[in-house]
Amino acid sequence: DPDVDAVYNPLPNGLHGKWTRAALAAGKHVLCEKPFTANADEAAEVAAAAAKSDRVVMEAFHWRYHPLARRAREILDGGELGRIKRVETWMCFPLPMFSDIRYDHALAGGAMMDAGCYAVNMARFFGGEEPEVVSAAAKLRTPDVDRAMRAELRFPSGHTGVVHCSMWSSTLLRIFARVVGDKGELRINNPVVPQLWHKLVVVAGGKRRVERVSKRPTYEFQLEAFCDAVLRGKPTLTPPSEAVANMRVIDAIYRAAGMEPRRPS
């Protein structure tokens, strides 16, 4: 349809790659939900297709476009925490509806894919580098579908990290990030949907301060960034290359937990 400029792809995980490629083939810009694809290999295929086109492809990690994420980056880059030693992220919420598509292996479901893609994205963002997966342990809903996951990370500069995610575990609800440096600590309650409520705490130099920023929805900032990219050629914070990097960590976590990465539907 020549009247359609862009496509929003909110399909189940296992269908993201197929229909993003189809939209690109039809000449459409794409805002694709996270996780970008079923696995890193498929993400690389979509990234290659995007690179060959003149279309915008953007992964919908909406939290990255909010002023809260920008403020956290300023604090980390400002040096008041000193050398980063540890990064910890949590994305845990209750989803006891086990018939939900997010528990469906055929649709590339699992806690690591749904909640975990956020936890990994936060760990990479706050850690500032691409991590290696040291170990991982899953709690299973079925033999091939995780309901919770914990993974230990190591970053090239020497700091470590841990990601926690769950859709059904003893940690019913926790959306949180913590960065520990040798001079201070950053803690953020609800970095993912700060429009509902959030709290940024910095402890450094013997002092503690609390900061809060805009309560405007993350989705509005994301949509504005997508429009800026499509209409004015501005770069995005979550291009296909970022999506490929995120999927590589997710795949590595599954393998470290003795499971297989997801497959396209």
Salt bridges, closest charged atoms under 4 A:
GLU33 OE1 - LYS34 NZ 2.63
GLU42 OE2 - ARG21 NH1 3.67
GLU45 OE1 - ARG21 NH1 3.71
ASP54 OD1 - ARG55 NE 2.94
GLU74 OE1 - ARG71 NH1 3.20
ASP77 OD1 - ARG73 NE 3.31
GLU80 OE2 - ARG209 NH2 2.84
GLU88 OE2 - ARG86 NE 3.55
GLU88 OE1 - ARG178 NH2 2.53
ASP100 OD1 - ARG102 NE 2.94
ASP114 OD2 - ARG102 NH1 3.82
GLU130 OE1 - ARG124 NE 2.78
GLU132 OE1 - ARG154 NH2 3.21
ASP144 OD2 - HIS105 ND1 3.72
GLU152 OE1 - ARG86 NH1 3.07
GLU152 OE2 - ARG150 NH2 3.05
GLU185 OE2 - ARG187 NH1 2.89
GLU211 OE1 - ARG71 NE 2.66
GLU211 OE2 - ARG209 NE 2.69
GLU220 OE1 - ARG216 NE 2.78
GLU224 OE2 - ARG216 NH2 2.28
ASP228 OD1 - ARG232 NH2 2.77
GLU242 OE1 - ARG64 NH1 3.23
GLU242 OE2 - ARG124 NH2 2.81
